Amino acid sequence: MQISKYLVANEQDRKWGLTISTVGYEEIAPGDPYPTRGHADGYYFNCDEGRELNEYQLLYITEGEGVFKSDHFKEAPLHEGDMFLLFPDERHSYHPLPQIGWKSFWIGFKGRNIDDRVKAGFLSIEKPIYHIGFSGEIVQLYKTAYETAINEAPYSQQMLAGIVNHMLGVMYALERNLILNKNYTHMDMINRARLRIREELESNLTIQEIAEDLGVSYSNFRKLFKEYTGLSPSGYQQDLKLQRAKELLSTTNMSVKEIAYRLNFDSPDYFSAKFKIKTGRKPSEMRKKEK
């Protein structure tokens, strides 16, 4: 069984940064032929020869098992709870295992929004498979995308672009969290460190002291902290201090100098420089605006 919808986008839609071309769902029972018929021109393919698309496609296997391969990725199994991303101009092939079959969703799209994420390294042609497990949220996003495509109301391309962006964000976060959460000891250590930084924001606590108290070397602690949070521990601490400084500038009459020393910056000038880099204006300028 297959249900699908193909869409067109106009020039104004393309200016939005992401347009959607197709969305659908299929169920392949054990022994059923694959690929199914009914695909638009350019989408049907022979599993042995593979195909190239001029767009991205994101597929999600909710039941069953299969196989995937591409020019940049050797053949690998697909399992229930796997998502995989097809890249434009990349020859690929995939299919369910004949004796098992599968149930899968797909959505196709293109635009500078997704191109930018690939260029930034969030998504890679060398790593097209994402192990996220079963996600009711992802399933609902596919269903909502299909309903939106069927209705084809005005500005449905913009609605669908929002759904795809949400889907990609959920997929990326789910897999990253599953990877990180495999080591509960490290996760617990980073959570304790973040709490201590927050609680002692106005003290002269150093990152080296935190690492020492947690019984880990500074270099290893810094590496783990950045892996889990995306920030260095000192960067995380400084960002929180600057947030606190904004609060003090808005809610107290403390001078810039007093705030700088209260938050243990080396000097008022250093504080002002960091504040401007973070906010785009000096503390004194923000104080005047607040008044």
N, C-alpha and C positions, 0 to 999 in steps of 0.2 A: 504494500500500500504506500502511496506517495501523495502528498498534498504540497503544492508549491504556488508561489506567486512571483512573477517577474515585473519589475518596475522600470520606469524611465525617469530621468532627471533632466531638468532644464538648466540653462546657464546660471540662473539665479540660485538654484539649489547647489550647484557646484561651488559657488562663492562661499557657501556655509562651511566648507572644509571637509565634508564627508557626505557621500551619497550612497544609497542602498540600491542594489540591483536585483536581488533575489532573496527569498526567505522560504523555508519549507521544512517538512518533516517526512520521514519515511520509516516504515517497518519492513524488515526483511526477515521472513521466516526461514527456518532451516530448509535448505534445498531450493529456495527461490533463486531465480536468475538475478545476476547483478552485473552491471548497473541496471537500474530500472529504466523503463522507457518514459517518454513524456517530458524530457528535458528540452529546453530551448536550444537553438543552434549555438554551438560553441561550448556547451556544458556537458554533453554526453561524451563518454570516453571508453576506450578499451582498456581493461585493467592491465593487460600485458604491455601495451604501448604507453599508457599514461596520457597525460594532457598538460597543456599550459593554459592558464587563464590570464586575462588582462586586469584582474582585480584580486582582492583578498577574499577569502572565505573562512569563516569560523564555524567549525562543526563540533557537536557535543554528542557523545555516545552515552545514552542513558541505560541501555541494556545490551548485553551481548559482547562479542569480541570480534576483533578484526586485525588488519595489518595495514601499515602505512609506510611509504618510502618516497623520497624525492631526490633531486640532484645533489642536494647538500646534506641529506640525512639518510643513512643506510636503513634498510628495512627493520621495522620495529613493531611489536605487538600493540594493539589498542585494546583497552579494557573498559568495562563499565565505569563511568565517572571521568573519562579522559576527554579533553578538548584538544583539537588540533587546528592549526592555522595554516592555510594555503597562501602562498605569496605569488604576486603577479610575475609572469614570465619565468616561473620555476616549474619545471616538469615534475609531476607527482603522480602517484597512483595509490589507491586505497580500496579496501573491500572488506566486508564481513567474512568471518570464517564460514564456509558453506554449511558445516554441520551445526552451527550455532545461530547464525544470523545476528541482527542487531536492530535497535531502535535509535534513530539519530535525528538531531535538528541541524539546520545549517542556515547561515545568513551570509550574503555576499555584499561587499562594499569597497569603496575606493575614495581617495582624497588626501589632501595634504595633512590632515590631522593624524591619520594612521601612518603616513610616510614619516612624519616628524618623530613619532614614537619609535619607529624602527631605526631611524638615524640616531636617536638618542640611546639606543641599546636596550630599551624596555622589552622589545620583541625582536627575535632573531630568526633568520632563515635557517640557522644551524640548530635551533631548538624549537621545533614547531609543535611539540606535544606538551600539554599541561595536565598534570595529574591533580585534579581538584576534588575527586570523589563526587558523590551525589549532592546536588545543590538545587533545592526547590526554587531558590531565587533565580538561578540561571534558567531553569525550565520555564518559569513564569515570564521571564524577559523574552524568551523565544516565542512563547504563545502570544504575548502582547504585541510583539513585532509582526507576527503573522496576521493578527486581527487588524492592526493598523494598516498593513499593506492591502488587505482585502477591502477595507472600507475606502481606502485611497482618498481620504478627505483632503481639503486644501492644506498645504504645508505639512503633509504627512512625511515628506523627506526629512524635515527638521526634527520631527518627533522620532522617526526611526534612527536618525543620527544620534540622538540622545540615548536611545535604547542601546545602540551598539557601543557607545562610549561607556555606559554603565556596565554592560556585559564584560567588556575588556577589563575594566577596573576591578570588578568582582573576581574574574578569572585570575588576574595577576595577583591580587591580594590573597585569595584562597590558597593558591599554590605556595606562595612565599610563606604564609603562616603555617601551612602544613609542614614545610621543610624546617622552619625555625622551631616549631613546637615539638619536634622529635627529641630535642635535647632540653628536657624540663629543667635540668640543673642550670644551664646557661640562661634560659629564659627567666628563671626565678632570680638569678643573680642580677641581671640587667634591670628587672623590675624593682628590686630592692635598691639598686644604685639610683635609679630615676627618682624614687620616692625620697631618698635621703637628700639628693640634690635639691629637690623642691622644698623639703622641710627646713633645710639649712641654707636657703638662698642668700640670706643677709649675713652669714658667717664667713669666716675666712677659710672654709673647707676647700681642700685641694683634691683634684682628681687622683693624684698619687696616694693620698690618704685613704680615699674610698677603695682603691684597688688593694691597698695593703690590708685594710680591715676585712675585705672580702677574701683575702688569702690567695690573690692572683697577681701575676706580674702586671705592671702598668701597660706594657706593649700588648700583652694578650687581652687585657681588659679593654683597651682602646679598640682593638680589632673586633672583638665580640660586640661591643657597644655599637660600633658603626654598622656592623652587619645586621643587627636587630633593629636599629632606629634610623639608619641612614645618615646619622650625624656623629661627629666625634663627641666624646663626653664633655670636653671643654666647650665645644660649639653649642651643645645642648644647654650647658650651664649658663653660658653667656646670653643665649637667646632668651632664656627664662628671666635673667637679670634685666635685660632690656625691656621685656614685657612688664616687669615689676616697676621699672623706672617710668614707663609711660603712665602706669597707674598712679605713682607718687606725684608725677607732674600734674596730673589731672585732679587729684583729690586732696593734695596737701599744699601748704605754702613753703615747703622745704626748698632751699636754694639748689641750683644745679650742683654746686660743690658739695652740699650736704648729702644729696642723693648719690653722687659718685662715691663718696667715702662710705656711706651706709651700705652700698652694694659691693664694696671692696674692689672697686676699679683702681688701677695704679695711680691715676690722677684725674682731675676734672677734664683736662684736655683729651686724655685717652678715652674717657667715657663719652665725651661729646663726639669724637671722631667715629667711634663704634656706633653710637646712636644714629648719627647721620647716615652711615653706610646702611644701617638696617631700615631706617624709616624715611630717608630722603630729606630730612631736615634736622637742624640742631635742636638740642633740648630746650634752649632758650626760645627758639622759634615756635616750638610746639606749645610751650608755656604761654606765650603771647596769644597764640591762636585760641587756646582753651579759655583764656580770660576774655 
